[in-house]
Amino acid sequence: MNRPTAFITGASGAIGRACAAALAPQFRLLLHCHANKDLLEQTAEKLSAVTKVAVYQHDLSIDKDLPPFPADHIHVFLHCAGYSSPALFQDTDASDWTAAFNVACKSPVLFLKQITPHMIKRREGKIIFISSIWGETGAAMETVYSTVKAAQHGLVKSLGKELAASNIQVNAVAPGAVDTAMLSVYTEEEKQMIQEEIPADRLGRPEEIAQAVKFLASEQSSYMNGQIIHVNGGWHT
């Protein structure tokens, strides 16, 4: 299979798995996880019928050197890794902020510092972030998550401008409320209240986020750079 490679961080999550499935017909896959290696290996085994798949494990929340990875082979870098821990601002501490920033911003920067020289040399590449509606609007009880997602938007917009002349596109997909484990911290009643705020009157599906990613990873998005694509059922426009 002589295909370009897509590197997906956070590929053991629902959105990451959906993105892996969406990209598998066009790309080789390098799938990252932190703790759910068994689940990721199940995903890798399933997708191995479609494409070549490798697994990469590392805790992105800590300040530690990245294990070796084939930076020169990566044509698409998709950063899905992320987590949310709702809490009052007063109840957060420095370690919460450091870990969240490491996952959302520092770790992709460290990956991209190794990947982008090869993309620039080839004069092609796709860099995609899975961000969040809260990076645009902010959310009470989500000050840490909202802040690091807003920082991702700044990274996307500035890096997109810097790499555009090298024919490298940098964009983000900002989901609204998606039916994944991230919403498990809320009760069914609370999730129903969220759903009632959404004009589409339902939660999003991971596959819908993956379709936006598939477009950004394709040549059809070659004139898009530094954009935040909102997939939220009209919740925020």
MIDOSE-1310 file (N, C-alpha, C; in nm, 2 decimals, decimal comma, always signed):
residues 237
mnrp	+0,08/-0,12/+0,00/+0,00/+0,00/+0,00/+0,09/+0,12/+0,00; +0,11/+0,18/-0,11/+0,19/+0,30/-0,12/+0,10/+0,43/-0,10; +0,08/+0,45/+0,02/-0,01/+0,57/+0,06/+0,06/+0,66/+0,15; +0,02/+0,79/+0,16/+0,07/+0,88/+0,26/+0,02/+0,84/+0,40
tafi	+0,09/+0,89/+0,50/+0,06/+0,85/+0,64/-0,01/+0,96/+0,71; -0,12/+0,92/+0,78/-0,19/+1,01/+0,87/-0,16/+0,97/+1,02; -0,11/+1,07/+1,10/-0,08/+1,04/+1,24/-0,19/+1,10/+1,32; -0,26/+1,02/+1,40/-0,38/+1,07/+1,48/-0,35/+1,05/+1,62
tgas	-0,34/+1,16/+1,70/-0,33/+1,15/+1,84/-0,47/+1,14/+1,90; -0,47/+1,07/+2,02/-0,60/+1,05/+2,09/-0,69/+0,96/+2,01; -0,63/+0,87/+1,94/-0,71/+0,78/+1,85/-0,79/+0,67/+1,92; -0,78/+0,66/+2,05/-0,86/+0,56/+2,12/-0,99/+0,62/+2,16
gaig	-1,01/+0,76/+2,15/-1,14/+0,82/+2,18/-1,24/+0,80/+2,07; -1,36/+0,83/+2,10/-1,47/+0,81/+2,00/-1,44/+0,89/+1,87; -1,41/+1,02/+1,89/-1,38/+1,10/+1,77/-1,26/+1,05/+1,70; -1,15/+1,02/+1,77/-1,03/+0,97/+1,71/-1,05/+0,84/+1,63
raca	-1,13/+0,75/+1,69/-1,16/+0,62/+1,62/-1,24/+0,65/+1,49; -1,34/+0,74/+1,50/-1,42/+0,77/+1,38/-1,33/+0,84/+1,27; -1,24/+0,92/+1,31/-1,15/+0,98/+1,22/-1,06/+0,88/+1,15; -1,01/+0,79/+1,23/-0,92/+0,68/+1,18/-1,00/+0,60/+1,07
aala	-1,12/+0,57/+1,10/-1,20/+0,49/+1,00/-1,23/+0,57/+0,88; -1,25/+0,70/+0,89/-1,28/+0,79/+0,78/-1,15/+0,80/+0,69; -1,03/+0,81/+0,75/-0,91/+0,83/+0,67/-0,85/+0,70/+0,62; -0,88/+0,59/+0,68/-0,82/+0,46/+0,64/-0,82/+0,43/+0,49
pqfr	-0,92/+0,46/+0,42/-0,92/+0,42/+0,27/-0,81/+0,50/+0,19; -0,77/+0,62/+0,24/-0,68/+0,70/+0,17/-0,54/+0,70/+0,23; -0,52/+0,66/+0,36/-0,39/+0,68/+0,43/-0,35/+0,56/+0,50; -0,22/+0,54/+0,52/-0,17/+0,46/+0,62/-0,19/+0,53/+0,75
lllh	-0,20/+0,46/+0,86/-0,23/+0,52/+0,99/-0,13/+0,50/+1,10; -0,09/+0,60/+1,17/-0,02/+0,59/+1,29/-0,11/+0,64/+1,40; -0,15/+0,55/+1,49/-0,25/+0,58/+1,59/-0,19/+0,59/+1,73; -0,22/+0,71/+1,79/-0,16/+0,73/+1,93/-0,27/+0,71/+2,03
chan	-0,23/+0,67/+2,15/-0,31/+0,67/+2,27/-0,23/+0,69/+2,39; -0,29/+0,72/+2,50/-0,22/+0,74/+2,63/-0,24/+0,61/+2,71; -0,37/+0,58/+2,75/-0,39/+0,47/+2,84/-0,47/+0,35/+2,78; -0,55/+0,38/+2,68/-0,64/+0,28/+2,63/-0,58/+0,20/+2,52
kdll	-0,47/+0,14/+2,54/-0,40/+0,07/+2,44/-0,47/-0,05/+2,38; -0,54/-0,13/+2,47/-0,62/-0,24/+2,43/-0,73/-0,20/+2,33; -0,80/-0,09/+2,36/-0,90/-0,04/+2,27/-0,84/+0,00/+2,14; -0,73/+0,07/+2,15/-0,66/+0,12/+2,02/-0,62/+0,00/+1,94
eqta	-0,56/-0,10/+2,00/-0,52/-0,22/+1,92/-0,64/-0,29/+1,86; -0,75/-0,29/+1,92/-0,87/-0,34/+1,86/-0,91/-0,26/+1,73; -0,90/-0,13/+1,75/-0,93/-0,04/+1,63/-0,83/-0,07/+1,52; -0,70/-0,08/+1,56/-0,59/-0,10/+1,46/-0,61/-0,24/+1,39
ekls	-0,65/-0,34/+1,46/-0,68/-0,47/+1,40/-0,79/-0,46/+1,30; -0,90/-0,39/+1,34/-1,01/-0,38/+1,25/-0,98/-0,30/+1,12; -0,90/-0,20/+1,13/-0,86/-0,12/+1,02/-0,75/-0,17/+0,94; -0,68/-0,27/+0,99/-0,57/-0,33/+0,91/-0,62/-0,41/+0,79
avtk	-0,75/-0,43/+0,78/-0,81/-0,49/+0,66/-0,82/-0,39/+0,55; -0,81/-0,26/+0,59/-0,82/-0,15/+0,49/-0,69/-0,09/+0,46; -0,60/-0,08/+0,56/-0,47/-0,01/+0,54/-0,37/-0,06/+0,64; -0,25/-0,01/+0,62/-0,14/-0,04/+0,72/-0,16/+0,05/+0,84
vavy	-0,15/-0,01/+0,96/-0,18/+0,06/+1,08/-0,07/+0,03/+1,18; -0,01/+0,13/+1,25/+0,08/+0,12/+1,36/+0,03/+0,19/+1,48; +0,08/+0,15/+1,60/+0,03/+0,21/+1,72/+0,15/+0,28/+1,80; +0,12/+0,39/+1,86/+0,22/+0,48/+1,92/+0,16/+0,52/+2,06
qhdl	+0,22/+0,49/+2,17/+0,17/+0,52/+2,30/+0,26/+0,61/+2,38; +0,20/+0,72/+2,43/+0,28/+0,82/+2,51/+0,18/+0,90/+2,59; +0,22/+0,94/+2,71/+0,14/+1,03/+2,79/+0,17/+1,18/+2,75; +0,08/+1,24/+2,69/+0,11/+1,38/+2,64/+0,10/+1,49/+2,75
sidk	+0,05/+1,45/+2,86/+0,03/+1,55/+2,97/+0,15/+1,58/+3,05; +0,26/+1,50/+3,03/+0,38/+1,52/+3,11/+0,49/+1,58/+3,03; +0,58/+1,65/+3,10/+0,70/+1,71/+3,03/+0,80/+1,60/+3,01; +0,80/+1,54/+2,90/+0,89/+1,43/+2,88/+0,92/+1,42/+2,73
dlpp	+1,04/+1,38/+2,69/+1,07/+1,37/+2,55/+0,98/+1,27/+2,48; +0,95/+1,30/+2,35/+0,86/+1,21/+2,28/+0,94/+1,09/+2,24; +0,87/+0,97/+2,25/+0,94/+0,85/+2,19/+0,96/+0,87/+2,04; +1,05/+0,80/+1,98/+1,07/+0,82/+1,83/+0,95/+0,78/+1,75
fpad	+0,93/+0,86/+1,65/+0,82/+0,83/+1,55/+0,86/+0,88/+1,41; +0,80/+0,82/+1,31/+0,85/+0,85/+1,17/+0,81/+0,99/+1,12; +0,86/+1,09/+1,17/+0,82/+1,23/+1,13/+0,83/+1,26/+0,99; +0,93/+1,19/+0,92/+0,95/+1,22/+0,78/+0,84/+1,16/+0,69
hihv	+0,76/+1,07/+0,74/+0,66/+1,00/+0,66/+0,52/+1,06/+0,68; +0,51/+1,15/+0,76/+0,37/+1,20/+0,80/+0,32/+1,31/+0,70; +0,21/+1,29/+0,64/+0,15/+1,39/+0,55/+0,03/+1,46/+0,61; -0,03/+1,39/+0,71/-0,15/+1,45/+0,78/-0,12/+1,43/+0,93
flhc	-0,12/+1,54/+1,00/-0,11/+1,53/+1,15/-0,25/+1,58/+1,20; -0,32/+1,49/+1,27/-0,45/+1,52/+1,33/-0,44/+1,51/+1,48; -0,46/+1,62/+1,55/-0,45/+1,62/+1,69/-0,59/+1,61/+1,76; -0,63/+1,49/+1,79/-0,75/+1,46/+1,86/-0,74/+1,45/+2,01
agys	-0,62/+1,44/+2,06/-0,60/+1,41/+2,20/-0,65/+1,53/+2,29; -0,73/+1,50/+2,39/-0,78/+1,60/+2,48/-0,87/+1,54/+2,58; -0,90/+1,62/+2,68/-0,99/+1,57/+2,79/-1,05/+1,69/+2,86; -1,16/+1,67/+2,92/-1,23/+1,78/+3,00/-1,26/+1,73/+3,14
spal	-1,23/+1,82/+3,24/-1,26/+1,79/+3,38/-1,33/+1,91/+3,44; -1,46/+1,91/+3,42/-1,53/+2,03/+3,47/-1,51/+2,05/+3,62; -1,48/+2,18/+3,66/-1,46/+2,22/+3,79/-1,47/+2,37/+3,81; -1,50/+2,42/+3,93/-1,49/+2,56/+3,95/-1,35/+2,61/+3,94
fqdt	-1,34/+2,73/+3,89/-1,21/+2,79/+3,87/-1,13/+2,78/+4,00; -1,19/+2,81/+4,11/-1,12/+2,82/+4,24/-1,07/+2,68/+4,28; -1,13/+2,57/+4,23/-1,09/+2,44/+4,26/-0,98/+2,38/+4,17; -0,94/+2,46/+4,07/-0,83/+2,41/+3,98/-0,69/+2,45/+4,05
dasd	-0,59/+2,37/+4,01/-0,46/+2,41/+4,06/-0,36/+2,41/+3,94; -0,24/+2,44/+3,97/-0,14/+2,46/+3,87/-0,12/+2,33/+3,79; -0,12/+2,22/+3,85/-0,10/+2,09/+3,78/-0,21/+2,07/+3,68; -0,34/+2,11/+3,71/-0,45/+2,10/+3,61/-0,42/+2,18/+3,49
wtaa	-0,37/+2,30/+3,51/-0,34/+2,39/+3,39/-0,23/+2,34/+3,31; -0,12/+2,29/+3,38/+0,00/+2,24/+3,31/-0,03/+2,12/+3,22; -0,10/+2,02/+3,28/-0,14/+1,90/+3,21/-0,23/+1,93/+3,09; -0,33/+2,01/+3,11/-0,42/+2,04/+3,00/-0,35/+2,12/+2,89
fnva	-0,26/+2,21/+2,92/-0,18/+2,28/+2,82/-0,09/+2,19/+2,75; -0,03/+2,10/+2,82/+0,07/+2,01/+2,76/-0,01/+1,92/+2,65; -0,13/+1,87/+2,69/-0,20/+1,79/+2,59/-0,25/+1,87/+2,47; -0,30/+1,99/+2,50/-0,37/+2,06/+2,39/-0,27/+2,14/+2,30
cksp	-0,16/+2,19/+2,36/-0,08/+2,27/+2,28/+0,07/+2,23/+2,28; +0,13/+2,20/+2,39/+0,27/+2,18/+2,39/+0,31/+2,05/+2,32; +0,23/+1,94/+2,34/+0,26/+1,82/+2,27/+0,25/+1,82/+2,12; +0,14/+1,88/+2,07/+0,14/+1,89/+1,92/+0,25/+1,98/+1,87
vlfl	+0,29/+2,08/+1,94/+0,40/+2,17/+1,90/+0,53/+2,08/+1,89; +0,55/+2,00/+1,99/+0,67/+1,92/+1,98/+0,67/+1,82/+1,87; +0,55/+1,76/+1,84/+0,54/+1,67/+1,72/+0,56/+1,75/+1,60; +0,50/+1,87/+1,59/+0,51/+1,95/+1,46/+0,65/+2,01/+1,44
kqit	+0,72/+2,03/+1,54/+0,86/+2,08/+1,53/+0,94/+1,97/+1,45; +0,91/+1,85/+1,46/+0,98/+1,74/+1,39/+0,91/+1,71/+1,25; +0,78/+1,73/+1,25/+0,71/+1,69/+1,12/+0,72/+1,80/+1,02; +0,70/+1,93/+1,06/+0,69/+2,04/+0,96/+0,81/+2,06/+0,87
phmi	+0,93/+2,03/+0,91/+1,04/+2,05/+0,82/+1,03/+1,96/+0,70; +0,98/+1,84/+0,72/+0,96/+1,74/+0,61/+0,84/+1,79/+0,52; +0,74/+1,84/+0,58/+0,62/+1,89/+0,50/+0,67/+2,01/+0,42; +0,75/+2,09/+0,47/+0,80/+2,21/+0,40/+0,89/+2,17/+0,28
krre	+0,97/+2,07/+0,31/+1,06/+2,02/+0,20/+0,97/+1,96/+0,09; +0,87/+1,88/+0,12/+0,78/+1,83/+0,02/+0,68/+1,93/-0,04; +0,67/+2,04/+0,03/+0,57/+2,14/-0,01/+0,43/+2,09/-0,02; +0,39/+2,01/+0,09/+0,26/+1,96/+0,11/+0,24/+1,91/+0,25
gkii	+0,12/+1,92/+0,30/+0,09/+1,87/+0,43/-0,04/+1,92/+0,48; -0,10/+1,85/+0,57/-0,23/+1,89/+0,64/-0,21/+1,87/+0,79; -0,24/+1,98/+0,86/-0,23/+1,98/+1,00/-0,37/+2,02/+1,05; -0,43/+1,93/+1,13/-0,57/+1,95/+1,17/-0,58/+1,93/+1,33
fiss	-0,65/+2,02/+1,39/-0,68/+2,01/+1,53/-0,83/+1,98/+1,55; -0,86/+1,89/+1,65/-1,00/+1,88/+1,70/-1,00/+1,97/+1,82; -1,07/+2,09/+1,80/-1,08/+2,19/+1,91/-1,21/+2,17/+1,98; -1,28/+2,28/+2,01/-1,41/+2,28/+2,08/-1,48/+2,41/+2,06
iwge	-1,62/+2,40/+2,07/-1,70/+2,52/+2,08/-1,66/+2,61/+2,19; -1,61/+2,55/+2,30/-1,57/+2,63/+2,42/-1,44/+2,71/+2,39; -1,36/+2,67/+2,29/-1,25/+2,76/+2,25/-1,29/+2,89/+2,19; -1,42/+2,89/+2,14/-1,47/+3,01/+2,09/-1,55/+3,09/+2,19
tgaa	-1,64/+3,02/+2,26/-1,74/+3,09/+2,35/-1,70/+3,09/+2,50; -1,61/+3,00/+2,54/-1,59/+2,98/+2,68/-1,70/+2,91/+2,75; -1,68/+2,85/+2,86/-1,78/+2,79/+2,94/-1,75/+2,79/+3,09; -1,86/+2,82/+3,17/-1,84/+2,82/+3,31/-1,81/+2,67/+3,35
metv	-1,74/+2,65/+3,45/-1,69/+2,52/+3,50/-1,60/+2,45/+3,41; -1,56/+2,53/+3,30/-1,46/+2,47/+3,20/-1,35/+2,57/+3,17; -1,31/+2,64/+3,27/-1,21/+2,75/+3,24/-1,08/+2,69/+3,19; -1,03/+2,58/+3,24/-0,91/+2,52/+3,19/-0,92/+2,47/+3,05
ystv	-1,03/+2,39/+3,02/-1,05/+2,34/+2,89/-1,08/+2,45/+2,79; -1,16/+2,55/+2,82/-1,19/+2,66/+2,73/-1,06/+2,74/+2,70; -0,98/+2,76/+2,80/-0,86/+2,84/+2,77/-0,76/+2,77/+2,68; -0,74/+2,64/+2,70/-0,64/+2,57/+2,62/-0,69/+2,55/+2,48
kaaq	-0,83/+2,53/+2,46/-0,89/+2,52/+2,33/-0,88/+2,66/+2,26; -0,89/+2,77/+2,33/-0,87/+2,90/+2,27/-0,73/+2,91/+2,22; -0,64/+2,86/+2,30/-0,49/+2,87/+2,26/-0,47/+2,79/+2,14; -0,54/+2,67/+2,12/-0,53/+2,60/+2,00/-0,57/+2,68/+1,88
hglv	-0,68/+2,76/+1,89/-0,73/+2,84/+1,78/-0,62/+2,94/+1,74; -0,55/+3,00/+1,84/-0,44/+3,09/+1,81/-0,33/+3,02/+1,74; -0,30/+2,90/+1,78/-0,19/+2,83/+1,71/-0,23/+2,79/+1,56; -0,36/+2,75/+1,54/-0,40/+2,72/+1,41/-0,40/+2,84/+1,32
kslg	-0,45/+2,95/+1,37/-0,45/+3,07/+1,28/-0,32/+3,13/+1,25; -0,23/+3,13/+1,35/-0,09/+3,18/+1,32/-0,01/+3,09/+1,24; -0,01/+2,96/+1,27/+0,07/+2,86/+1,20/+0,02/+2,84/+1,06; -0,12/+2,86/+1,04/-0,17/+2,85/+0,91/-0,12/+2,96/+0,82
kela	-0,11/+3,08/+0,87/-0,05/+3,19/+0,79/+0,10/+3,16/+0,76; +0,17/+3,11/+0,86/+0,31/+3,09/+0,84/+0,35/+2,99/+0,74; +0,27/+2,88/+0,74/+0,30/+2,76/+0,65/+0,22/+2,77/+0,52; +0,14/+2,86/+0,50/+0,06/+2,87/+0,37/+0,15/+2,88/+0,25
asni	+0,25/+2,95/+0,25/+0,34/+2,97/+0,14/+0,41/+2,84/+0,10; +0,42/+2,74/+0,20/+0,48/+2,61/+0,17/+0,37/+2,51/+0,13; +0,25/+2,55/+0,10/+0,14/+2,47/+0,06/+0,10/+2,37/+0,16; +0,11/+2,41/+0,29/+0,07/+2,33/+0,40/-0,06/+2,40/+0,46
qvna	-0,16/+2,32/+0,48/-0,29/+2,38/+0,54/-0,30/+2,34/+0,69; -0,33/+2,44/+0,77/-0,35/+2,42/+0,91/-0,49/+2,47/+0,95; -0,58/+2,38/+0,99/-0,71/+2,41/+1,02/-0,76/+2,33/+1,15; -0,88/+2,37/+1,20/-0,93/+2,30/+1,31/-1,08/+2,27/+1,29
vapg	-1,13/+2,17/+1,35/-1,27/+2,14/+1,36/-1,31/+2,16/+1,51; -1,41/+2,25/+1,53/-1,46/+2,28/+1,66/-1,59/+2,22/+1,69; -1,60/+2,10/+1,74/-1,73/+2,04/+1,77/-1,81/+2,11/+1,88; -1,94/+2,09/+1,87/-2,02/+2,13/+1,99/-2,03/+2,01/+2,08
avdt	-2,15/+1,98/+2,13/-2,18/+1,87/+2,22/-2,19/+1,74/+2,13; -2,10/+1,65/+2,15/-2,09/+1,52/+2,07/-2,11/+1,41/+2,17; -2,19/+1,31/+2,12/-2,22/+1,19/+2,21/-2,10/+1,10/+2,22; -2,02/+1,14/+2,32/-1,90/+1,06/+2,35/-1,88/+1,05/+2,50
amls	-1,78/+0,98/+2,54/-1,75/+0,96/+2,68/-1,73/+1,09/+2,76; -1,68/+1,19/+2,68/-1,66/+1,32/+2,75/-1,78/+1,38/+2,82; -1,90/+1,34/+2,77/-2,02/+1,39/+2,83/-2,07/+1,30/+2,94; -1,99/+1,20/+2,98/-2,03/+1,10/+3,08/-2,03/+1,17/+3,22
vyte	-1,97/+1,28/+3,23/-1,96/+1,35/+3,36/-2,10/+1,42/+3,39; -2,18/+1,43/+3,29/-2,32/+1,49/+3,31/-2,42/+1,38/+3,32; -2,53/+1,41/+3,40/-2,64/+1,32/+3,41/-2,72/+1,33/+3,29; -2,81/+1,23/+3,27/-2,90/+1,23/+3,16/-2,99/+1,35/+3,15
eekq	-3,03/+1,40/+3,27/-3,11/+1,52/+3,27/-3,03/+1,64/+3,22; -2,90/+1,65/+3,26/-2,82/+1,76/+3,22/-2,79/+1,75/+3,07; -2,77/+1,63/+3,02/-2,75/+1,62/+2,87/-2,87/+1,65/+2,80; -2,99/+1,62/+2,85/-3,11/+1,66/+2,78/-3,12/+1,82/+2,78
miqe	-3,08/+1,88/+2,89/-3,09/+2,03/+2,89/-2,99/+2,09/+2,79; -2,87/+2,03/+2,77/-2,78/+2,07/+2,67/-2,84/+2,05/+2,53; -2,90/+1,94/+2,51/-2,96/+1,91/+2,38/-3,07/+2,01/+2,34; -3,15/+2,05/+2,44/-3,26/+2,14/+2,42/-3,20/+2,28/+2,38
eipa	-3,08/+2,31/+2,41/-3,02/+2,44/+2,37/-2,97/+2,44/+2,22; -2,96/+2,32/+2,17/-2,90/+2,31/+2,03/-3,01/+2,32/+1,93; -3,00/+2,41/+1,83/-3,11/+2,42/+1,73/-3,14/+2,29/+1,66; -3,04/+2,21/+1,63/-3,07/+2,08/+1,57/-3,14/+1,98/+1,66
drlg	-3,15/+2,01/+1,79/-3,23/+1,93/+1,88/-3,17/+1,79/+1,90; -3,04/+1,78/+1,89/-2,97/+1,65/+1,92/-2,82/+1,67/+1,94; -2,76/+1,57/+2,00/-2,61/+1,57/+2,01/-2,55/+1,53/+1,88; -2,43/+1,58/+1,86/-2,35/+1,54/+1,74/-2,30/+1,39/+1,75
rpee	-2,27/+1,34/+1,64/-2,21/+1,20/+1,63/-2,06/+1,21/+1,59; -1,98/+1,12/+1,65/-1,84/+1,13/+1,61/-1,81/+1,12/+1,46; -1,89/+1,04/+1,39/-1,88/+1,03/+1,25/-1,90/+1,16/+1,17; -1,98/+1,25/+1,23/-2,00/+1,38/+1,17/-1,88/+1,47/+1,18
iaqa	-1,81/+1,46/+1,29/-1,68/+1,53/+1,31/-1,58/+1,47/+1,21; -1,58/+1,34/+1,20/-1,48/+1,27/+1,11/-1,50/+1,31/+0,97; -1,62/+1,34/+0,92/-1,64/+1,38/+0,78/-1,58/+1,52/+0,76; -1,59/+1,61/+0,86/-1,52/+1,74/+0,84/-1,37/+1,72/+0,84
vkfl	-1,32/+1,63/+0,92/-1,17/+1,61/+0,92/-1,13/+1,55/+0,78; -1,21/+1,45/+0,73/-1,18/+1,39/+0,60/-1,17/+1,50/+0,49; -1,26/+1,60/+0,49/-1,25/+1,70/+0,40/-1,12/+1,78/+0,41; -1,09/+1,82/+0,54/-0,97/+1,90/+0,56/-0,84/+1,82/+0,53
aseq	-0,85/+1,69/+0,53/-0,73/+1,61/+0,50/-0,72/+1,59/+0,35; -0,82/+1,63/+0,27/-0,82/+1,61/+0,13/-0,77/+1,72/+0,05; -0,75/+1,70/-0,08/-0,70/+1,81/-0,17/-0,81/+1,92/-0,19; -0,94/+1,88/-0,16/-1,05/+1,97/-0,18/-1,04/+2,09/-0,08
ssym	-0,96/+2,08/+0,02/-0,94/+2,19/+0,12/-0,81/+2,27/+0,09; -0,75/+2,26/-0,03/-0,62/+2,31/-0,05/-0,61/+2,47/-0,04; -0,73/+2,54/-0,04/-0,72/+2,68/-0,03/-0,78/+2,73/+0,10; -0,79/+2,64/+0,20/-0,83/+2,67/+0,33/-0,71/+2,67/+0,43
ngqi	-0,70/+2,78/+0,50/-0,59/+2,79/+0,60/-0,63/+2,87/+0,72; -0,59/+2,83/+0,84/-0,62/+2,90/+0,96/-0,76/+2,91/+0,99; -0,84/+2,82/+0,95/-0,99/+2,82/+0,97/-1,03/+2,73/+1,09; -1,13/+2,78/+1,16/-1,20/+2,70/+1,26/-1,33/+2,66/+1,21
ihvn	-1,35/+2,53/+1,18/-1,47/+2,48/+1,12/-1,57/+2,44/+1,23; -1,68/+2,50/+1,24/-1,78/+2,47/+1,35/-1,88/+2,36/+1,30; -1,88/+2,25/+1,38/-1,97/+2,14/+1,36/-2,05/+2,13/+1,49; -2,16/+2,20/+1,50/-2,23/+2,21/+1,64/-2,38/+2,21/+1,63
ggwh	-2,44/+2,18/+1,52/-2,59/+2,18/+1,51/-2,65/+2,32/+1,52; -2,57/+2,42/+1,49/-2,63/+2,56/+1,51/-2,62/+2,62/+1,65; -2,55/+2,55/+1,74/-2,54/+2,59/+1,88/-2,47/+2,72/+1,89; -2,36/+2,74/+1,81/-2,29/+2,86/+1,80/-2,26/+2,89/+1,66
t	-2,29/+3,01/+1,61/-2,27/+3,05/+1,47/-2,20/+3,18/+1,46
